[in-house]
C-alpha cells in the first residue's frame, strides 16, 4: 500500500519537475537584452533535403552582448543558413560576409520589453496549468486506490497539494527573475 502511494507521489512530482524544466527552456528562448546562442535554437536549416537544427550544421557564438556569429561547418551552407534565419522570423537581419553570418541584435524598445514580459507570463501560466494537471492526475489515482483508508487518501491528497504549492512558488520566483532580466535596460 505504501509503495503505491509513494509511486503516485513520485509520479506527480516528476510531472511537476518536467513542467518546470519546460519553463526553463521556454525562458531561454525569450530574449532579455543581451545576445545568446539560445536565440537561434528554433532555427531549422534545409541540410541536403532534411530539416536540421542550426546547431548541428554551424557553430553559434556571441563575440559581444549585441552580436551573434554563425560559422557553418560547410561554406556552401551559408545561403541556406541565412535563408533559415530569415524564415524563422525572429526579427534579425543576418549579414553574410562570405565566411560566416553576422547578426546584430538590436536593443529592445520599451514596448518590446513589455511584450516579452507578457510572453514570459504566458509561459509561466502554461507551466502552472501543467502543474495543476499533474495534481489532478495524482488526486484521481489516489481516489482510485481501493484498499486505502479515507485518512490515508486525505493525507496523500494533502501531500500532493503541498507539492503543487511548492512548484507554483518556484514558477512565480522564476517569473519574477525573468521579468527583471527582461525589463533591465
N, C-alpha and C positions, 0 to 999 in steps of 0.2 A: 504493500500500500504506500509506504513512504517513498519507495522508488518511483512509483507512478507520479506522485505529487512533485517530487524533485525533478522528474523529467519534464513535467508541464512547466514548472518554474524556469528550468534551464532553456527550454524551447522558446518561451516567451521573452526571456532576457536576450537570447540570441537574435530574435526578430527585432527587438528594440535596438540592439547594438548595430545591426546591419542598417537600420534606418538612420542612425547617427553617422555611420560611415558613408552612406549615400549622401547625406547632407554635407559632409566634409568635402567630398568630391565635387558636389554641385557648387559649393562656395569657392573652390579653387578656380572654377571657370568664370566666376563673376570677378571682373577686373576691379582693382582698387588702387588706381593711381599709377603704380609702377608696373613696368612690363615684366611678364613671367612667361616661360615656355608653355605653361599650362593654358595660356590664352589660345594657343593653336591646337590644343588637344582634340578638338572636334573636327579638325580639317582632314578630309579623306581625299587622297590623291589617286588618279587613274594610273595605276602602275601596270603597264602591259596588259590592259583589259580588265584588271580587277581593282576594286576599291580598297585601298590600303591606307592605314593611319599615317599621317605625315611623319611621325616619329620613327617609322620603320623604313623610310626612304631618304631621310635627311637628319642632320644634326641641328637642333634649335637652341640658340644661345641668346643671352641678354648681355651685350657688352656694357650697357649703362641702363639707367632707370627708364629711359624713353625709347629704347631701340631694341628690336628683335632681329637676329640674323638667322637665316635658314641656309645651311650649307648642304646641298644634295650630295649623296654618295656617287651619283652618276650625273655628269654635267648635262646630258641630254634630257634630264628630268626638270630642268629649270622652268621651262614654259608650263609644263603640266602642274608643277607646284604653285607657280604664280596664279594660274587659272583656278586651281582648287581653293586658294586663299580668297580669291575674289568671289567664287561661288558660295563659300561658307558664309558670306555676308556678315562679317564680324566688324565692319566699319573701318577696315585697314586698307591702305593703299600701298601694295608691295612694289618695290623698285628692284629691277633686275640689273646687276652690273656685269653680267657675263660669267661671274664666278659663283656668286651667291645672291640671295634675295634679302634686301634690307627693308624693314618695316619700321617707320617712325610711328610710335604710339602717341596720338595726340593727347594733350592734357584733358582731363574731364571737366566739363562745364558743370555748373551747379545743378542744372536741370537733369543732366545725365547722371550725376551722383544720386539724385533723388530717385530716378528710375531704377538704378542699380540697387539702391537700398530697398525699394519696393520689391524688386525681383528676389532679393535675399530673404525678405519677409515671406514671400510666397513659397520659396523653397523650404523655409523653416516650418511653415504651416503644413506643407505636404509631409514633412518628417513627423510632425505631431500627429497627423492623421494616421500614418503608418504605425505609430506607437499605440494609438488608441485602438487600432485594428488588431494589433498583437494582443492587447489587453482583452479585447472582446473574444478573440480566439481562445486565449488561455482560460477565461472565465467559462466559456462554453464547454471546454474539455473538463473543467472541474465539476460542472453541473452534471456531466455525463458519467462521472465516477459512481459506480453502483454500490460498492462496499465501503464507502466512506461516510462517516457521521456528518451531521449538519455542522457541528462545531469545526471539524477539520476542513470542510468545504469553505466555511466563512473565513477561517484563518488563512487559507490558501488564497482566497479572493482578496483579502486584505494585503497579503504579501505581493500579489500581482499589482494592486493599486499603488503600493509603495514603490515598486519598480517603475510604474508609469509616471509617478510624480518625479522620481529621480531623473529619469531620462527627459522628461519635459523641461525640468530645470536646466539640464545640460544644454538642451537645444536653445533655450532662452539666453543662457550665458554666451553661447556660441554666436547667436544672432547679434547680441549687443557688441561683441568684439568685432564682428564683420562690418556692422553698420559704422562703428567708429573708424575702422580702417577705410571704408568707402568715403565717408564724409571728410576725412582728414585731407586738407589741401597741401 
